[in-house]
Amino acid sequence: MSGTYLGMPAFPVAAKDALGNETLRGNLRHATHTIRDKRAKAVAELDDWALLREAGKQIKDHTLRHLDRYLVRLEESVTAAGGVVHWAADAAEANRIVAELVKATGESEVVKVKSMATQEIGLNEALEAEGISAYETDLAELIVQLGEDRPSHILVPAIHRNRGEIRDIFRDRMGSWGRAAPENLSDEPAELAEAARLHLREKFLRAKVGISGANFMVAETGTLVVVESEGNGRMCLTLPETLISVVGIEKIVPTWQDLEVFLQTLPRSSTAERMNPYTSTWTGTTDGDGPRVFHLVLLDNGRTDTLADEVGRQALRCIRCSACLNVCPVYERAGGHAYGSVYPGPIGAILSPQLRGTESEIDASLPYASSLCGACYDVCPVAIDIPEVLVHLRERIADQGGRGHRLEKVAMKAAGWVFDHPRVLAAGERAASRTRRLHPSKPPGAGAWTNTRDLPELPAEPFRDWWKKNRESDRKKNRESDQKTDRRDERVNDRKDNGT
């Protein structure tokens, strides 16, 4: 995977800055709450949602176990349908392949469908370095591009922007990219959408090369699938003469029957729709219909390494619905930029460190960007146990060492020795209770805890002493009660023996 966003600090630092931005927090709160409430209603309409969720999980797990076989089948099917398949081990190779394919057409500009994979590898920047202009056509991606910004959400990349900010971006920047925005443009959604439509229409009609990703690839036929809500994808996929699709190798499903499951779960989990307004499929090339040349670039970029991890590989089930972001209390407050990756939120916290490795400061911090509340797992349409993977990655990072983790290991080793010696533990508890009034409220080195919460007060008496005292008292009462019962039973038996 390509590097982190230039200059991004570790998550705790970036999140702290985001927390101070009240406008950002307000935008995120409104958007995420709206989306998740709509999603809940859409999901509740299906009585068999749990079965669909389990089916999606099983299909993905089966495919990942036999990924080598299905990738070969996909290549054969795409080739037989008139397409050309390229294999890219990493971001650099993928960018080189795409740049060479574009330059071979003699064109210097391309239109793009929203694509997480191309953002992951930094394709726009790589094309710009080769003198090729890439125009984003998804409305939110257009806002991000015109504003020289970064995406902050999987589904709604400009979720951190409000209508007033979008209006200002359109007014100030649209003219330098093509057709300018109307001078009297307001922040009404219909006017903003119309300005974007007019701006993009000239690019659709002029472009000879289109670049896309894909939500799914069907191995049995070599078919690629893009689902979207605006129609821009349909324009990019059908009008250009050459289409280049960059897709992660995990996006494959074996058959059309398998695809049917995800065409039910993805729309409801992402846009809260029963089905997407635009579901585009294409299989190779067809004379007189759509692009005359089709290239598929299959991207690894850390996915094979992720697949080798028995716990972490479940992250590759992800269908990029973003449901986990919309329920995450951490994402809602910190926003997507704090994650330093094109993949923000809970799924980004487990996917980015596996694709990129955990050597950098930000990647080592991402698995800790969670409260482990489990809400992300509850809404995931393919049942990725994100909390399990987070804990798994935390263990991996701790094993790498580092000052904080070395101190933690020393502390845990000392605690283990104390717990193995009950008398030492008891003496320590009594000493702590007797000196409790001398303890500082904010001990040195505990700022990460005490800056946001109080240390619990120690009791005047250790629990083990309280338990021993009260247990002895209870035992004495029980003995006395048992003795009284025994004497009463003896008197009753004596009367029976005497016939009275």
C-alpha positions as CSV (number, residue, x, y, z in Angstrom):
1,M,0.0,0.0,0.0
2,S,1.2,3.5,-0.7
3,G,2.4,5.6,2.2
4,T,0.3,7.5,4.7
5,Y,-1.0,11.0,3.8
6,L,2.0,13.3,3.7
7,G,2.7,14.8,7.2
8,M,0.0,12.9,9.0
9,P,0.9,12.3,12.7
10,A,-0.2,9.3,14.8
11,F,-3.9,8.9,15.4
12,P,-4.0,10.3,19.0
13,V,-2.4,13.6,17.8
14,A,-4.5,13.9,14.7
15,A,-7.7,13.0,16.6
16,K,-7.0,15.6,19.3
17,D,-6.8,18.3,16.6
18,A,-10.0,17.1,15.0
19,L,-11.8,17.2,18.4
20,G,-11.2,20.9,18.6
21,N,-13.0,21.6,15.3
22,E,-16.7,22.1,16.3
23,T,-17.9,22.5,12.7
24,L,-16.3,19.2,11.7
25,R,-17.8,17.4,14.7
26,G,-21.2,18.9,13.9
27,N,-21.0,17.8,10.2
28,L,-20.0,14.3,11.2
29,R,-22.6,13.9,13.9
30,H,-25.4,15.0,11.6
31,A,-24.3,12.9,8.6
32,T,-23.5,9.6,10.4
33,H,-26.7,9.7,12.6
34,T,-28.8,10.3,9.5
35,I,-27.2,7.5,7.5
36,R,-27.3,4.9,10.3
37,D,-30.9,5.6,11.2
38,K,-31.9,5.1,7.5
39,R,-29.8,1.9,7.3
40,A,-31.5,0.4,10.4
41,K,-34.9,0.9,8.8
42,A,-33.8,-0.6,5.4
43,V,-32.2,-3.6,7.1
44,A,-35.3,-4.2,9.3
45,E,-37.4,-4.8,6.2
46,L,-35.7,-8.1,5.5
47,D,-36.7,-11.0,7.7
48,D,-33.7,-13.0,6.5
49,W,-31.0,-10.4,7.0
50,A,-29.1,-12.6,9.5
51,L,-29.1,-15.4,6.9
52,L,-27.9,-13.0,4.2
53,R,-25.1,-11.8,6.5
54,E,-24.0,-15.3,7.2
55,A,-24.2,-16.2,3.5
56,G,-22.0,-13.2,2.6
57,K,-19.5,-14.3,5.2
58,Q,-19.3,-17.8,4.0
59,I,-19.0,-16.8,0.3
60,K,-16.1,-14.5,1.1
61,D,-14.3,-17.0,3.3
62,H,-14.7,-19.7,0.7
63,T,-13.3,-17.4,-2.0
64,L,-10.4,-16.3,0.1
65,R,-9.4,-19.9,0.9
66,H,-9.4,-20.6,-2.9
67,L,-8.3,-17.2,-4.1
68,D,-5.6,-18.5,-6.4
69,R,-8.0,-20.8,-8.3
70,Y,-10.7,-18.1,-8.7
71,L,-8.2,-15.4,-9.9
72,V,-6.9,-17.7,-12.6
73,R,-10.5,-18.4,-13.6
74,L,-11.2,-14.7,-13.7
75,E,-8.2,-14.0,-15.9
76,E,-9.3,-16.7,-18.3
77,S,-12.9,-15.4,-18.4
78,V,-11.8,-11.7,-18.9
79,T,-9.3,-12.7,-21.7
80,A,-11.9,-14.8,-23.4
81,A,-14.3,-11.9,-23.4
82,G,-11.8,-9.6,-25.1
83,G,-10.2,-7.9,-22.1
84,V,-6.5,-7.7,-21.1
85,V,-5.5,-8.6,-17.5
86,H,-2.4,-7.1,-15.8
87,W,-1.0,-8.1,-12.4
88,A,0.3,-5.5,-10.0
89,A,2.3,-6.6,-6.9
90,D,2.2,-3.1,-5.3
91,A,1.2,0.5,-5.8
92,A,4.2,1.5,-7.8
93,E,3.7,-1.3,-10.4
94,A,-0.1,-0.6,-10.7
95,N,0.6,3.1,-11.2
96,R,3.2,2.4,-13.9
97,I,0.9,0.0,-15.7
98,V,-2.0,2.5,-15.8
99,A,0.2,5.4,-16.8
100,E,1.7,3.4,-19.7
101,L,-1.8,2.3,-20.8
102,V,-3.0,5.9,-20.9
103,K,0.0,7.2,-22.7
104,A,-0.4,4.4,-25.3
105,T,-3.7,6.0,-26.3
106,G,-2.1,9.4,-26.9
107,E,-4.5,11.0,-24.4
108,S,-3.5,13.4,-21.6
109,E,-6.7,13.3,-19.5
110,V,-9.0,10.7,-18.0
111,V,-12.3,10.6,-16.2
112,K,-12.6,8.4,-13.1
113,V,-15.3,6.5,-11.3
114,K,-15.0,6.7,-7.5
115,S,-12.4,4.0,-6.6
116,M,-10.9,3.2,-3.2
117,A,-8.2,1.1,-4.9
118,T,-6.9,4.0,-7.0
119,Q,-7.0,6.3,-4.0
120,E,-5.1,3.6,-2.0
121,I,-2.2,3.6,-4.6
122,G,-2.2,7.4,-5.2
123,L,-3.0,7.0,-8.8
124,N,-4.1,10.6,-9.4
125,E,-0.8,11.9,-8.2
126,A,1.1,9.3,-10.2
127,L,-0.7,10.3,-13.4
128,E,-0.1,14.0,-12.7
129,A,3.6,13.3,-12.5
130,E,3.3,11.8,-16.0
131,G,1.5,14.8,-17.4
132,I,-1.9,13.2,-17.3
133,S,-4.9,14.9,-15.7
134,A,-7.4,12.7,-13.8
135,Y,-10.9,14.1,-13.2
136,E,-13.0,12.7,-10.4
137,T,-16.7,12.4,-11.5
138,D,-18.4,11.3,-8.3
139,L,-19.9,14.4,-6.7
140,A,-18.3,13.9,-3.3
141,E,-14.9,13.1,-4.9
142,L,-15.3,16.1,-7.1
143,I,-15.7,18.3,-4.0
144,V,-12.6,16.7,-2.4
145,Q,-10.6,17.2,-5.6
146,L,-11.6,20.8,-6.2
147,G,-11.0,21.7,-2.5
148,E,-7.5,20.1,-2.7
149,D,-8.7,18.0,0.2
150,R,-8.6,14.3,1.2
151,P,-11.5,11.8,1.5
152,S,-12.7,11.3,5.0
153,H,-15.4,8.6,4.6
154,I,-15.6,5.4,2.4
155,L,-19.1,6.2,1.1
156,V,-19.3,9.9,1.5
157,P,-15.8,11.3,1.0
158,A,-16.8,14.9,1.6
159,I,-18.8,14.1,4.7
160,H,-16.8,16.6,6.7
161,R,-18.0,19.5,4.5
162,N,-21.3,21.3,4.8
163,R,-23.3,22.9,2.0
164,G,-21.9,26.4,2.6
165,E,-18.3,25.1,2.3
166,I,-19.2,23.1,-0.9
167,R,-20.7,26.3,-2.4
168,D,-17.6,28.2,-1.7
169,I,-15.4,25.5,-3.2
170,F,-17.4,25.4,-6.4
171,R,-17.4,29.2,-6.8
172,D,-13.6,29.5,-6.1
173,R,-12.2,26.4,-7.9
174,M,-14.6,25.1,-10.6
175,G,-13.5,27.6,-13.2
176,S,-9.8,26.5,-13.0
177,W,-10.8,22.9,-13.7
178,G,-13.3,23.5,-16.5
179,R,-16.8,25.0,-16.7
180,A,-17.2,27.6,-13.9
181,A,-20.0,27.6,-11.4
182,P,-22.8,30.1,-11.8
183,E,-22.0,33.5,-10.2
184,N,-25.1,33.4,-8.1
185,L,-24.7,29.8,-6.9
186,S,-26.4,29.2,-3.6
187,D,-26.0,26.4,-1.1
188,E,-29.2,24.7,-2.1
189,P,-28.5,21.0,-2.9
190,A,-30.3,21.1,-6.2
191,E,-28.3,24.1,-7.4
192,L,-25.0,22.5,-6.2
193,A,-25.9,19.2,-8.0
194,E,-26.8,21.1,-11.2
195,A,-23.5,23.0,-11.1
196,A,-21.6,19.8,-10.8
197,R,-23.6,18.1,-13.6
198,L,-22.9,20.9,-16.0
199,H,-19.2,21.0,-15.1
200,L,-18.8,17.2,-15.5
201,R,-20.9,16.8,-18.7
202,E,-18.2,18.4,-20.9
203,K,-15.6,16.1,-19.5
204,F,-17.7,13.0,-20.1
205,L,-18.3,13.9,-23.7
206,R,-14.6,14.8,-24.3
207,A,-12.8,12.0,-22.5
208,K,-11.4,9.0,-24.5
209,V,-10.1,7.1,-21.4
210,G,-12.0,6.1,-18.3
211,I,-10.6,4.6,-15.1
212,S,-12.7,2.7,-12.6
213,G,-12.5,0.3,-9.7
214,A,-15.1,-2.4,-9.1
215,N,-17.3,-3.5,-6.3
216,F,-17.2,-7.1,-7.4
217,M,-15.7,-9.3,-10.1
218,V,-17.5,-12.5,-11.1
219,A,-14.9,-15.3,-11.8
220,E,-17.2,-17.5,-13.9
221,T,-17.9,-14.9,-16.6
222,G,-15.2,-12.2,-16.1
223,T,-17.8,-9.6,-15.3
224,L,-17.1,-6.5,-13.3
225,V,-19.7,-4.7,-11.3
226,V,-20.0,-1.1,-10.1
227,V,-22.9,0.1,-8.0
228,E,-23.5,3.8,-7.5
229,S,-26.2,6.4,-7.0
230,E,-25.5,9.3,-9.4
231,G,-25.0,7.9,-12.9
232,N,-21.5,9.3,-13.3
233,G,-20.1,5.8,-13.2
234,R,-22.4,4.7,-16.0
235,M,-21.1,7.6,-18.1
236,C,-17.4,6.8,-17.4
237,L,-17.9,3.1,-18.1
238,T,-19.7,3.4,-21.4
239,L,-18.6,6.6,-23.2
240,P,-14.8,6.4,-23.3
241,E,-13.0,4.3,-26.0
242,T,-10.6,2.8,-23.5
243,L,-11.6,1.6,-20.0
244,I,-9.0,0.7,-17.3
245,S,-10.2,-0.9,-14.1
246,V,-8.0,-1.2,-11.0
247,V,-9.4,-3.7,-8.6
248,G,-8.1,-5.4,-5.4
249,I,-7.7,-9.2,-5.8
250,E,-10.1,-9.7,-2.9
251,K,-13.1,-8.2,-4.7
252,I,-13.8,-11.5,-6.5
253,V,-16.9,-13.7,-6.1
254,P,-17.2,-17.2,-7.8
255,T,-20.6,-17.0,-9.5
256,W,-23.5,-14.7,-10.4
257,Q,-25.5,-16.5,-7.7
258,D,-23.0,-15.4,-5.1
259,L,-23.3,-11.9,-6.4
260,E,-27.0,-11.9,-5.7
261,V,-26.4,-11.9,-2.0
262,F,-24.2,-8.8,-2.0
263,L,-26.5,-6.9,-4.3
264,Q,-29.0,-7.1,-1.4
265,T,-26.7,-6.4,1.5
266,L,-24.4,-3.7,0.1
267,P,-27.1,-1.1,-0.9
268,R,-28.9,-1.4,2.4
269,S,-25.8,-1.2,4.5
270,S,-24.3,1.7,2.6
271,T,-26.9,4.1,1.2
272,A,-29.9,2.5,3.0
273,E,-31.5,1.7,-0.4
274,R,-33.2,-1.5,-1.4
275,M,-31.0,-1.5,-4.5
276,N,-28.6,1.0,-6.0
277,P,-30.1,3.4,-8.7
278,Y,-27.2,2.4,-11.0
279,T,-25.8,-1.2,-11.1
280,S,-23.4,-1.4,-14.1
281,T,-21.9,-4.6,-15.3
282,W,-19.5,-5.2,-18.1
283,T,-17.8,-8.3,-19.5
284,G,-14.8,-7.7,-21.7
285,T,-15.6,-5.7,-24.9
286,T,-18.5,-5.8,-27.3
287,D,-18.5,-4.4,-30.9
288,G,-20.6,-1.2,-31.1
289,D,-21.4,-1.1,-27.4
290,G,-19.2,0.6,-24.8
291,P,-15.4,0.9,-24.8
292,R,-13.5,-0.8,-27.6
293,V,-10.5,-1.6,-25.3
294,F,-10.7,-3.0,-21.7
295,H,-7.8,-3.5,-19.3
296,L,-8.1,-5.0,-15.8
297,V,-5.3,-4.3,-13.4
298,L,-5.5,-6.8,-10.5
299,L,-3.9,-5.2,-7.4
300,D,-2.2,-7.1,-4.5
301,N,-0.5,-4.3,-2.6
302,G,-0.4,-6.1,0.8
303,R,-3.4,-8.3,0.3
304,T,-1.5,-11.6,0.0
305,D,0.3,-10.8,3.3
306,T,-3.0,-10.1,4.9
307,L,-4.4,-13.3,3.6
308,A,-1.7,-15.2,5.4
309,D,-2.9,-14.1,8.8
310,E,-5.6,-16.4,10.0
311,V,-7.2,-13.8,12.2
312,G,-6.6,-10.7,10.2
313,R,-7.6,-12.0,6.9
314,Q,-11.3,-11.5,7.7
315,A,-10.7,-7.8,6.9
316,L,-10.5,-8.9,3.2
317,R,-14.2,-9.8,3.4
318,C,-15.0,-6.0,3.5
319,I,-17.4,-4.8,0.7
320,R,-16.8,-1.1,1.5
321,C,-20.3,-0.3,2.7
322,S,-19.1,2.1,5.5
323,A,-21.7,0.9,8.0
324,C,-19.0,0.5,10.6
325,L,-18.0,4.1,10.3
326,N,-21.5,5.4,10.9
327,V,-21.9,3.6,14.2
328,C,-18.4,4.2,15.6
329,P,-18.2,6.7,18.5
330,V,-14.5,7.3,17.7
331,Y,-15.0,8.0,14.0
332,E,-17.9,10.3,14.8
333,R,-15.7,12.5,16.9
334,A,-12.3,12.2,15.2
335,G,-13.4,12.1,11.5
336,G,-11.7,10.3,8.7
337,H,-8.5,12.3,8.2
338,A,-7.2,11.3,11.6
339,Y,-6.7,7.8,10.3
340,G,-4.0,8.8,7.8
341,S,-5.4,6.5,5.2
342,V,-8.0,6.3,2.4
343,Y,-9.6,3.7,4.7
344,P,-10.9,5.4,7.8
345,G,-12.9,4.3,10.7
346,P,-13.0,0.8,12.2
347,I,-12.3,-1.1,9.0
348,G,-9.4,1.3,8.3
349,A,-8.0,0.6,11.8
350,I,-7.6,-3.1,10.9
351,L,-7.1,-2.9,7.1
352,S,-4.5,-0.2,6.7
353,P,-2.0,-1.7,9.3
354,Q,-2.2,-5.0,7.5
355,L,-1.8,-3.6,4.0
356,R,1.0,-1.2,4.9
357,G,2.5,-2.9,7.9
358,T,2.8,-1.6,11.5
359,E,6.2,-0.1,11.4
360,S,5.1,3.5,11.0
361,E,3.9,5.5,14.0
362,I,0.5,6.1,12.6
363,D,-0.1,2.4,11.5
364,A,1.0,1.3,14.9
365,S,-1.5,3.6,16.5
366,L,-4.6,2.7,14.4
367,P,-5.5,-0.6,16.2
368,Y,-5.8,1.5,19.4
369,A,-8.3,3.9,17.8
370,S,-11.2,2.0,19.2
371,S,-13.3,1.6,22.3
372,L,-13.9,-2.1,21.4
373,C,-17.6,-1.5,21.9
374,G,-18.4,-3.9,19.1
375,A,-21.0,-1.8,17.3
376,C,-18.9,-2.2,14.1
377,Y,-19.2,-6.0,14.2
378,D,-23.0,-5.8,14.8
379,V,-23.6,-3.8,11.6
380,C,-21.1,-5.4,9.3
381,P,-22.9,-7.2,6.5
382,V,-20.2,-9.8,6.2
383,A,-19.7,-10.3,9.9
384,I,-16.1,-9.1,10.2
385,D,-15.2,-9.3,13.9
386,I,-13.3,-6.0,14.0
387,P,-12.8,-6.0,17.8
388,E,-11.1,-9.4,17.5
389,V,-8.8,-8.2,14.8
390,L,-8.0,-5.0,16.7
391,V,-6.9,-6.9,19.7
392,H,-4.9,-9.3,17.5
393,L,-3.1,-6.4,15.9
394,R,-2.5,-4.7,19.3
395,E,-0.7,-7.9,20.4
396,R,1.4,-7.9,17.2
397,I,2.4,-4.2,17.8
398,A,3.2,-4.9,21.5
399,D,5.5,-7.7,20.4
400,Q,7.4,-5.3,18.2
401,G,8.6,-3.5,21.3
402,G,9.0,0.3,21.7
403,R,9.4,2.3,24.9
404,G,5.8,2.1,26.1
405,H,5.5,-1.5,25.4
406,R,8.8,-2.4,27.1
407,L,7.6,-0.6,30.2
408,E,4.3,-2.4,30.0
409,K,6.0,-5.8,29.8
410,V,8.2,-5.0,32.8
411,A,5.1,-3.9,34.7
412,M,3.1,-7.0,33.7
413,K,6.0,-9.3,34.7
414,A,6.2,-7.6,38.1
415,A,2.5,-7.9,38.6
416,G,2.6,-11.6,37.6
417,W,5.2,-12.2,40.3
418,V,3.1,-10.4,42.9
419,F,0.0,-12.4,42.0
420,D,1.9,-15.6,42.3
421,H,2.8,-14.7,46.0
422,P,-0.5,-14.1,47.9
423,R,1.2,-12.9,51.1
424,V,3.1,-10.2,49.2
425,L,-0.1,-9.2,47.4
426,A,-2.0,-9.0,50.8
427,A,0.8,-6.9,52.4
428,G,0.8,-4.5,49.4
429,E,-3.0,-4.1,49.6
430,R,-2.8,-3.3,53.3
431,A,0.0,-0.8,52.8
432,A,-1.9,0.9,50.0
433,S,-5.0,1.2,52.1
434,R,-3.2,2.6,55.1
435,T,-1.4,5.2,53.0
436,R,-4.3,6.1,50.8
437,R,-4.5,9.7,52.0
438,L,-1.0,10.3,50.8
439,H,-1.6,9.2,47.3
440,P,-1.5,11.9,44.6
441,S,-4.7,12.3,42.5
442,K,-2.6,12.4,39.3
443,P,0.5,10.1,39.7
444,P,3.5,10.8,37.5
445,G,3.3,9.0,34.1
446,A,-0.5,8.4,34.4
447,G,-1.6,11.5,32.4
448,A,-3.1,9.4,29.6
449,W,-5.6,8.2,32.2
450,T,-6.0,11.1,34.6
451,N,-6.3,13.9,32.0
452,T,-9.8,12.6,31.2
453,R,-10.9,10.6,34.3
454,D,-10.3,10.4,38.0
455,L,-8.4,7.6,39.7
456,P,-10.7,5.4,41.8
457,E,-10.2,6.0,45.6
458,L,-8.7,3.2,47.5
459,P,-11.0,1.7,50.3
460,A,-10.0,2.1,53.9
461,E,-9.9,-1.7,54.2
462,P,-8.6,-4.2,51.6
463,F,-11.3,-6.5,50.2
464,R,-9.6,-9.7,51.4
465,D,-9.6,-8.3,55.0
466,W,-13.2,-7.3,54.7
467,W,-14.1,-10.7,53.3
468,K,-12.2,-12.6,56.0
469,K,-13.9,-10.6,58.8
470,N,-17.4,-11.0,57.4
471,R,-16.9,-14.5,56.3
472,E,-15.8,-15.5,59.9
473,S,-18.8,-13.7,61.3
474,D,-21.1,-15.5,58.9
475,R,-19.5,-18.9,59.7
476,K,-20.0,-18.3,63.4
477,K,-23.7,-17.4,62.9
478,N,-24.1,-20.5,60.7
479,R,-22.5,-22.7,63.3
480,E,-24.8,-21.4,66.0
481,S,-27.8,-21.8,63.8
482,D,-26.8,-25.3,63.0
483,Q,-26.3,-26.2,66.7
484,K,-29.8,-24.9,67.5
485,T,-31.3,-26.9,64.7
486,D,-29.5,-30.0,65.9
487,R,-30.8,-29.6,69.5
488,R,-34.3,-29.0,68.2
489,D,-34.1,-32.1,66.1
490,E,-32.9,-34.1,69.1
491,R,-35.8,-33.0,71.2
492,V,-38.3,-33.9,68.5
493,N,-36.7,-37.4,68.1
494,D,-36.8,-37.9,71.9
495,R,-40.5,-37.2,72.0
496,K,-41.1,-39.6,69.2
497,D,-39.2,-42.3,71.0
498,N,-41.2,-41.7,74.2
499,G,-44.5,-41.9,72.3
500,T,-45.5,-38.3,73.2
